[in-house]
């Protein structure tokens, strides 16, 4: 089986509500999505997606994905998509770094490999738990009142897990955490996501002030060096996601005890192939996980769900999915959808969902 054609589509995905990070430091309203269709001479077709969370959140952006694919495509043309390691090596040779540009090709190859084997991707990867995964909401708001409103909106949709955005002002953040904890319901999973919004001093002030609540903070500082500098000076659990990009990052975090939880975002780390290694580092070091799409449609959500299904149930806190946040459905209702705040693994071979090409429009690039 050989890759014979790669088609690239660009789609804008408007958010249902304006979204704020770090106490209003960054605002997002539309996501720039790249869809990739890989065709083979056997007739099997695989789909992938790369949708960064805007252009200003981390070093990844929509046009960069499409430019990266232009560079990568000649190197993967003619390869067998079922041999995902060969495809991975070809992409890494063609374009060092730029993992976010490689992710949609990796995803489409796993889709084809699963179809060829007659198995969902999670089963092909050796996992395949059918335990529904809680969906983590993403509560981007500027005030305590807005935070409550957004949480209630997701609770009405059945959500039991929430990623509450904070960061940027010490007293305001302490008050926000205490307010959310005062309305937290039994069994709810709440992660306080700083998105790199604190200095070392700010992080220590908030995290020590909140130690009595035993709440978890995600990415409290900009870098792993910053997180390491304050490690041991507070008693709050830590999750790392923005600084978890490469396998080297994962091994350092595990070796130095910098976090109790990994937040694995598929597009950021380069797709399922690379994410599976990071998952294994977490498991061997007894580190739990959140598995997340970086952003995007139900295709990106489904990819995250497949990886989450390869993580033992007790070690996977939740998946973060974006489909309830956007106003455009490119897959006509297909694929895993919110059912009482959870996603259920599809039984269809491969990814288990595909887009409507008439919704995508004409490809912006085709490589043969």
Secondary structure by P-SEA (a helix, b strand, c coil): ccccbbbbbbbbbbbccbbbcccccccccccbbbbbbbbccccbbbbbbbbccccccccccaaaaaaaaaacccccccccccaaaaaaaaaaaacccccccaaaaaaaaaaaaaaaaccccccccccccccbbbbbbbbccccaaaaaaaaaaaaaacccccbbbbcccaaaaaaaaaaaaaaccccbbbbbcccccccaaaaaaaaaaacccccccccccccaaaaaaacccccbbbbbccccccaaaaaaaaaacccccccccccccccaaaaaaaaaaaaaabbbbbbbcccccaaaaaaaaaaaaacccccccbbbbccccccccccccccccccccbbbbbcccccccccccccccccccccc
